[in-house]
């Protein structure tokens, strides 16, 4: 699939599609959960499962994955209601207590399930606990009931704020599926990633499971904002995997399975069940996430995506739920077959929660007046910041030049005919370089960090072609040429042919070479000076001159004279 996305889908539609799609994928794979590819094809033919199978006494029945996903979303709404002013924190405790409420629906007495919180909640308070359809045990041998039973006795929430999960086992892909509602928690990708990761961290300390849950929530958060699938995956992989939520070691298995998914999903052909079984390792590895990504990436509609995801040898309910969440966020509710949605168990509960979450978490629309001015080319905040910083440095360079010639204030306040008034933007700051001499505070005139110099421009003199730049000169334009003032070896910074300001740089005795990088363009000016060879980097370009260093640059030099 080439990231084909339906146009004009809102945040609310994509989010609702992700929640309904996850439940549909779970229900589609529930009937063959834990069944090998060979057995699936033996029972249902080469095409495998293509429709709901009767499970739990009905078509469209869901597993504990959808139940816990519902309780996760309700926990986020509880957290938002408790602190409506912001979401710059992790709602981990709210999620944990809601999972204990779910444990009660699986037949565990309230006094035992909520033993750590009985003083605050002696009786059930959640509206979900009034819904009889949730009181059904769907996976009694699964990890959720076993681990939450241990967590009810000993909370994983430490008094010091650290999580102490009951196991270190890896490969608990169930956590990845039911942590998916983290996608709505924040507009900050790092906060979304951390919310999903901390949800899995309640159950296990395994770095790959934790990171897979964080990455899945992060990718979903981007999808519901209209970001293409592989762009979202790449951004999460490069910018947040392993860093937005710290784990004890690098989540290498997550990265491997994601890269394998990108390879399979972008080939342009639909992978076979045997291809999936060979490519993705689900034995204590997060291969289920890779299967879901490959299934969605290699198909062009919701139905094909979840069918590819469930017809293979790993946990089909988990892969179906993960693929359904991803595909639902891409295609929206209208992309899900209407019959599947109509027969879906817990649909009403999911719809209620989606409506509440949209009201609580949806990004506000732009104001009415701004919609008239939203078109055209926009300058990125980083560009605005760099330009503002550049202008600030130019103003400071004016002031420094004037001060070096004994004039207080910038060049536009210098007397007419004064050399400071002829200087444009340039900066001489020997104190910014390691080992450079510093001028005494009371010393007037001269280049900062050096002896006073007398600089008289002779307009009638022939332009000097010199080889000189001083080590104390910090240029910001990265281009140096002959100054034209008549002083041998003098050069100018800037590029008049590009409309940039120029500034005079007096020569000094000796020979030296250096390299520096300024923030605009590139230039070279060898010269006669006791210069050190320095280097620095700036974000907008490359320049070479002795000891010069660009914006946010680093200078390192060795003194050499001859």
C-alpha positions in Angstrom: 0.0 0.0 0.0 1.3 3.4 -0.8 -0.2 5.2 2.2 -3.6 5.6 0.4 -5.8 7.5 2.8 -9.3 8.7 2.5 -9.5 12.5 2.2 -11.2 14.8 4.7 -11.2 12.5 7.7 -11.2 14.4 11.0 -9.3 13.5 14.1 -12.5 12.2 15.7 -13.3 9.9 12.7 -9.8 8.5 12.6 -9.8 7.9 16.4 -13.2 6.2 16.3 -12.0 4.1 13.4 -8.9 3.0 15.4 -11.0 1.9 18.4 -13.7 0.1 16.4 -11.1 -1.3 14.0 -9.1 -2.8 16.9 -12.2 -4.5 18.3 -13.1 -5.9 14.8 -9.6 -7.2 14.2 -9.7 -8.8 17.7 -13.1 -10.5 16.9 -11.9 -11.7 13.5 -8.8 -13.4 15.0 -10.5 -14.7 18.2 -11.6 -17.9 16.6 -8.1 -19.0 15.5 -6.2 -17.6 18.4 -3.1 -19.7 18.9 -3.7 -21.8 15.8 -0.9 -22.4 13.3 -1.0 -21.5 9.6 -1.2 -25.1 8.5 -4.2 -25.7 10.8 -6.0 -22.6 9.6 -5.6 -23.5 6.0 -6.6 -27.1 6.7 -9.9 -25.9 8.2 -10.7 -22.9 6.1 -8.8 -23.4 2.8 -5.9 -21.5 1.3 -7.7 -18.1 1.9 -7.9 -18.8 5.6 -10.3 -16.8 7.9 -12.3 -14.2 5.9 -15.2 -13.5 8.3 -16.2 -13.7 11.9 -16.2 -17.1 13.5 -18.8 -17.9 16.3 -16.9 -17.5 19.5 -18.2 -17.0 23.1 -21.6 -17.9 21.9 -22.0 -15.3 19.1 -20.5 -13.8 16.0 -18.3 -10.7 16.6 -17.3 -11.7 20.1 -14.2 -10.0 21.4 -11.5 -11.2 23.7 -9.9 -9.7 26.9 -7.8 -7.5 24.5 -10.8 -5.3 23.7 -12.1 -5.4 27.2 -8.9 -4.1 28.6 -8.6 -1.5 25.8 -12.0 -0.2 26.8 -10.8 0.1 30.5 -7.6 1.8 29.3 -9.5 4.5 27.5 -11.9 5.0 30.5 -8.9 5.4 32.7 -7.5 8.2 30.6 -10.9 9.9 30.7 -10.8 9.6 34.5 -7.4 11.1 34.6 -8.4 13.9 32.4 -11.5 14.6 34.6 -9.2 14.6 37.7 -6.9 17.2 36.2 -8.6 18.9 33.3 -6.0 21.7 33.2 -3.3 19.7 31.5 -1.9 16.3 30.5 1.8 16.9 31.0 2.0 13.9 33.3 1.6 10.1 33.0 -1.8 8.7 34.0 -0.2 5.3 35.0 -1.9 5.0 38.4 -5.3 5.7 36.9 -4.7 3.0 34.3 -3.6 0.5 36.9 -6.6 1.0 39.2 -8.9 0.6 36.2 -7.3 -2.7 35.3 -8.1 -3.8 38.9 -11.7 -2.8 38.2 -11.6 -5.0 35.1 -10.2 -7.8 37.3 -13.4 -7.7 39.3 -15.4 -8.3 36.1 -13.5 -11.5 35.6 -15.0 -13.0 38.8 -12.5 -11.7 41.4 -14.2 -10.3 44.5 -14.1 -6.5 44.8 -12.5 -6.6 48.3 -9.6 -8.6 46.8 -9.2 -6.9 43.5 -9.3 -3.3 45.0 -7.7 -4.2 48.3 -5.1 -1.4 48.0 -7.9 1.2 47.3 -10.8 0.1 49.4 -10.6 3.1 51.7 -11.1 5.4 48.7 -13.5 3.2 46.8 -15.3 0.7 49.0 -17.8 -0.1 46.3 -17.7 0.0 42.5 -18.0 3.4 41.0 -17.2 3.1 37.3 -20.1 3.2 34.9 -18.4 0.3 33.0 -19.0 -1.9 36.0 -22.8 -1.4 35.4 -22.5 -3.0 31.9 -23.3 -6.7 32.2 -21.7 -7.6 28.8 -18.3 -6.9 30.4 -18.7 -9.5 33.1 -17.4 -12.4 31.0 -14.1 -14.2 31.3 -12.6 -14.5 27.8 -9.0 -15.6 28.4 -8.7 -17.3 31.8 -5.2 -18.7 30.9 -3.9 -15.4 29.6 -1.3 -13.1 31.0 -3.7 -10.4 32.1 -5.6 -12.2 34.8 -2.5 -13.9 36.1 -0.4 -10.8 36.4 -3.2 -8.5 37.6 -3.9 -11.1 40.3 -0.3 -10.7 41.6 -0.5 -7.0 41.2 -3.6 -6.8 43.3 -1.6 -8.3 46.2 1.5 -6.2 45.6 1.1 -3.0 43.7 3.8 -2.3 41.0 3.6 1.4 41.9 6.5 2.1 44.3 6.4 4.8 46.9 9.4 6.3 45.3 7.6 6.8 42.0 9.3 3.8 40.3 7.4 0.9 38.7 8.2 -2.6 39.9 6.3 -4.9 37.6 5.6 -8.6 38.6 7.7 -10.1 35.7 10.5 -9.4 33.4 9.2 -11.7 30.6 9.4 -10.3 27.1 7.0 -10.8 24.2 3.8 -9.8 26.1 2.3 -8.4 22.9 -1.2 -8.3 24.6 0.0 -5.1 26.4 0.8 -3.4 23.1 -2.8 -3.8 22.0 -4.6 -2.7 25.1 -2.3 0.3 25.6 -3.4 1.8 22.2 -5.7 4.5 23.7 -2.6 6.3 24.8 -2.8 7.9 21.3 -5.2 10.5 22.6 -3.4 11.4 25.8 -1.4 14.3 24.6 -0.5 16.4 21.5 3.2 15.9 22.4 4.6 12.7 20.7 7.0 12.0 23.6 4.1 12.1 26.1 2.0 9.7 24.0 5.0 7.3 23.6 5.7 7.4 27.4 2.0 6.8 28.3 1.8 3.7 26.1 5.2 2.5 27.4 4.4 3.0 31.1 1.1 1.1 30.6 3.1 -2.0 29.5 5.7 -1.3 32.2 3.0 -2.0 34.8 3.1 -5.7 33.7 6.7 -6.3 32.7 10.2 -4.7 32.8 11.1 -6.2 29.4 12.4 -3.4 27.2 11.0 -4.7 23.9 7.5 -5.1 25.1 7.6 -1.6 26.8 9.0 0.0 23.7 6.6 -1.7 21.3 3.7 -0.4 23.3 5.1 3.1 23.3 5.8 3.0 19.6 2.4 1.6 18.7 0.6 4.4 20.6 2.9 7.0 19.1 2.3 5.8 15.5 -1.5 5.7 16.1 -1.3 9.3 17.5 0.3 10.4 14.2 -2.1 8.5 12.1 -5.2 10.0 13.6 -3.6 13.4 12.7 -3.3 12.4 9.1 0.3 11.4 8.9 1.0 8.7 6.4 1.8 5.2 7.9 5.5 4.9 7.0 6.2 8.5 7.8 4.7 7.9 11.3 6.7 4.7 11.8 10.0 6.3 10.7 9.5 9.4 12.9 8.8 7.2 16.0 11.7 4.9 15.2 14.2 7.7 14.7 13.0 10.2 17.3 11.4 8.4 20.2 12.1 4.6 20.3 14.3 3.9 23.3 14.6 7.5 24.3 11.1 9.0 25.1 10.7 6.3 27.8 13.9 4.9 29.3 14.3 1.1 29.5 17.2 -0.9 30.8 18.6 -1.8 27.4 18.2 -0.9 23.8 15.0 -2.3 22.3 16.8 -3.9 19.4 14.1 -6.5 18.7 11.5 -3.7 18.2 13.7 -2.0 15.7 14.4 -5.2 13.8 10.7 -6.1 13.5 9.7 -2.6 12.5 12.4 -2.6 9.8 11.3 -6.0 8.6 7.7 -4.7 8.4 8.8 -1.7 6.3 10.6 -4.1 3.9 7.6 -6.4 3.6 5.0 -3.7 3.6 6.6 -1.6 0.9 7.3 -4.3 -1.6 4.0 -3.7 -3.3 2.8 -7.3 -3.0 0.6 -9.0 -0.4 2.7 -11.3 1.9 1.7 -14.9 2.2 1.1 -16.5 5.6 4.4 -18.5 5.2 6.3 -15.2 4.4 4.9 -13.8 7.7 5.8 -16.8 9.7 9.4 -16.7 8.4 9.9 -13.0 8.6 8.6 -12.2 12.1 9.7 -13.8 15.4 7.0 -13.8 18.1 8.8 -16.1 20.5 9.6 -13.6 23.3 9.8 -10.9 20.6 7.4 -8.2 19.6 6.8 -9.8 16.2 3.1 -9.2 16.4 3.6 -5.4 15.9 5.7 -6.1 12.8 3.0 -8.4 11.4 0.4 -5.8 11.9 2.5 -3.0 10.3 3.3 -5.3 7.3 -0.3 -6.3 6.9 -1.6 -2.7 6.8 1.3 -1.5 4.7 0.9 -4.1 2.0 -2.8 -3.8 1.5 -5.2 -1.1 0.3 -8.3 -1.5 2.5 -9.3 -2.4 6.0 -10.7 -5.9 5.3 -7.6 -7.1 3.5 -5.3 -5.7 6.2 -6.9 -7.6 9.1 -7.3 -10.8 7.0 -3.6 -10.8 6.3 -2.9 -10.1 10.0 -4.9 -13.0 11.4 -4.0 -15.7 9.0 -0.6 -16.8 10.4 0.8 -18.8 13.3 1.1 -16.3 16.1 -1.7 -14.9 18.3 -4.3 -14.0 15.7 -6.4 -11.9 18.2 -3.4 -9.7 19.0 -2.2 -9.2 15.4 -5.8 -8.6 14.3 -6.3 -6.0 17.0 -3.1 -4.2 16.3 -3.7 -4.2 12.5 -7.3 -3.2 13.0 -6.2 -0.2 15.1 -3.7 0.9 12.5 -6.0 0.4 9.5 -9.0 1.9 11.3 -7.0 5.1 12.0 -6.1 5.3 8.3 -9.5 4.4 6.7 -11.9 5.6 9.4 -15.1 3.9 10.4 -16.6 4.0 6.9 -13.7 1.9 5.7 -14.7 -1.0 8.0 -17.2 -3.4 6.5 -20.6 -2.4 7.9 -21.6 -6.0 8.7 -18.6 -6.5 10.9 -19.3 -3.3 12.8 -23.0 -4.2 13.2 -22.2 -7.6 14.7 -19.4 -6.3 16.9 -19.7 -7.0 20.7 -19.2 -4.0 23.0 -19.8 -1.6 20.1 -22.1 0.6 22.1 -19.6 1.0 24.9 -16.8 1.8 22.4 -19.0 4.4 20.7 -19.8 6.1 24.1 -16.1 6.2 25.1 -15.1 7.6 21.7 -17.6 10.4 21.9 -16.4 11.3 25.4 -12.7 11.1 24.4 -13.3 13.3 21.4 -14.8 16.0 23.6 -12.0 15.6 26.1 -8.9 15.2 23.9 -9.6 16.3 20.3 -7.3 19.1 19.2 -9.3 22.4 19.1 -10.1 23.6 15.5 -8.4 26.8 14.4 -10.3 29.9 15.1 -12.7 31.1 12.5 -10.6 34.1 11.5 -7.5 32.0 11.0 -9.1 29.7 8.5 -9.0 32.6 6.0 -5.3 32.9 6.3 -4.2 29.2 6.6 -3.1 28.7 3.0 0.3 29.4 1.3 3.9 28.7 2.3 4.6 28.6 6.0 7.9 29.3 7.6 8.8 26.7 10.2 9.3 27.7 13.8 13.0 26.6 13.6 13.5 29.0 10.6 12.0 31.9 12.4 14.2 31.2 15.4 17.3 31.0 13.3 16.5 34.2 11.5 15.8 36.0 14.8 19.0 34.7 16.3 20.9 35.8 13.2 19.5 39.3 13.4 20.3 39.5 17.1 23.9 38.6 16.3 24.1 41.2 13.6 23.0 43.9 16.0 25.5 42.7 18.5 28.2 42.8 15.8 27.4 46.4 15.1 27.8 47.3 18.7 31.1 45.5 19.0 32.6 47.1 16.0 31.7 50.5 17.2 33.1 49.8 20.6 36.4 48.5 19.2 36.9 51.9 17.5 36.2 53.8 20.7 32.6 54.7 20.0 29.9 53.8 22.4 26.9 52.3 20.7 26.3 50.7 17.4 27.5 52.0 14.0 24.4 54.0 13.2 25.1 56.1 16.3 28.8 56.6 15.3 29.9 60.1 14.1 29.9 60.6 10.3 33.2 59.5 8.7 34.2 57.4 11.7 35.5 53.9 10.7 32.8 52.4 12.9 30.1 54.0 10.7 31.6 52.4 7.6 31.6 49.0 9.1 28.6 46.8 8.6 28.0 43.5 10.2 31.0 41.7 11.5 32.2 40.5 14.9 35.6 40.3 16.6 35.5 38.3 19.7 38.8 36.7 20.7 37.4 35.8 24.1 35.1 33.3 22.5 38.0 31.1 21.4 40.0 28.7 23.6 43.4 30.2 24.4 42.6 33.6 22.9 43.9 36.7 24.7 41.3 38.9 26.4 41.2 42.7 26.3 41.1 44.5 29.6 37.6 46.0 30.3 39.0 49.5 30.3 41.0 49.2 27.1 39.6 51.2 24.2 40.1 50.6 20.5 41.5 47.7 18.6 40.2 44.2 18.0 38.9 42.6 21.1 41.5 40.3 22.5 44.4 42.0 20.6 46.5 45.2 20.6 44.8 48.4 19.4 45.1 48.9 15.6 44.8 51.9 13.5 42.6 51.3 10.5 42.4 54.1 7.9 40.5 53.3 4.7 41.9 54.9 1.5 39.1 54.9 -1.1 41.6 55.7 -3.8 43.9 52.8 -3.2 43.7 49.7 -5.3 41.9 46.8 -3.9 44.2 44.6 -1.8 44.3 40.9 -2.5 45.5 39.6 0.8 45.8 36.4 2.6 44.8 37.2 6.1 42.2 36.6 8.7 42.7 36.8 12.4 42.0 34.1 14.9 39.9 36.4 16.9 37.4 37.2 14.1 34.0 35.6 14.4 32.4 35.9 11.0 28.7 35.2 10.4 28.5 35.2 6.7 31.1 32.6 5.8 32.3 34.5 2.7 35.5 36.6 2.6 36.9 38.7 -0.1 39.3 41.7 -0.5 38.0 44.7 1.5 38.9 47.4 -1.1 40.0 49.8 1.6 43.6 49.8 0.4 45.1 48.3 3.5 47.3 45.4 2.4 45.7 42.1 3.3 42.5 43.6 4.6 39.4 41.5 3.7 35.7 41.9 4.0 33.1 39.5 5.4 29.8 39.1 3.7 29.0 39.0 0.0 27.9 42.2 -1.6 26.9 40.4 -4.8 24.3 38.5 -2.8 23.0 41.6 -1.1 24.6 40.7 2.3 26.3 43.4 4.5 30.1 43.6 4.5 32.6 44.4 7.2 36.3 45.2 7.2 38.8 43.0 8.9 42.2 44.6 9.6 45.3 42.5 8.8 48.0 41.5 11.3 51.5 40.3 10.9 52.5 36.7 10.4 51.1 33.8 8.4 48.5 31.4 9.4 45.6 29.3 8.1 42.4 28.3 9.8 39.1 26.9 9.0 35.7 28.0 10.4 32.1 27.5 9.4 29.7 30.4 9.4 26.0 30.2 9.2 25.7 31.6 5.6 27.5 30.2 2.6 31.1 29.3 2.2 34.3 31.2 1.7 38.1 31.1 2.0 40.5 33.8 2.9 44.1 32.7 3.6 46.2 35.5 5.0 49.2 36.9 6.9 48.4 36.5 10.6 49.6 34.5 13.5 46.5 32.5 13.2 45.4 29.3 14.7 43.7 26.6 12.6 40.2 26.4 14.0 37.0 24.8 12.9 33.3 25.3 13.8 30.0 24.4 12.4 26.9 26.5 12.0 23.4 25.3 10.8 23.0 27.2 7.6 26.3 26.9 5.7 30.0 26.4 5.6 32.8 29.0 5.6 36.6 28.7 5.9 38.7 31.3 7.6 41.3 31.4 10.3 39.8 30.6 13.7 36.3 31.6 12.5 33.3 29.9 14.0 29.7 30.0 13.0 26.6 30.2 15.1 26.4 27.5 17.7 29.8 26.4 16.4 32.7 24.8 18.1 36.2 26.2 17.7 39.4 24.2 18.2 42.8 25.5 17.0 46.5 25.3 17.2 48.6 28.4 17.1 51.1 28.7 14.3 53.1 31.7 13.1 55.8 32.0 10.5 
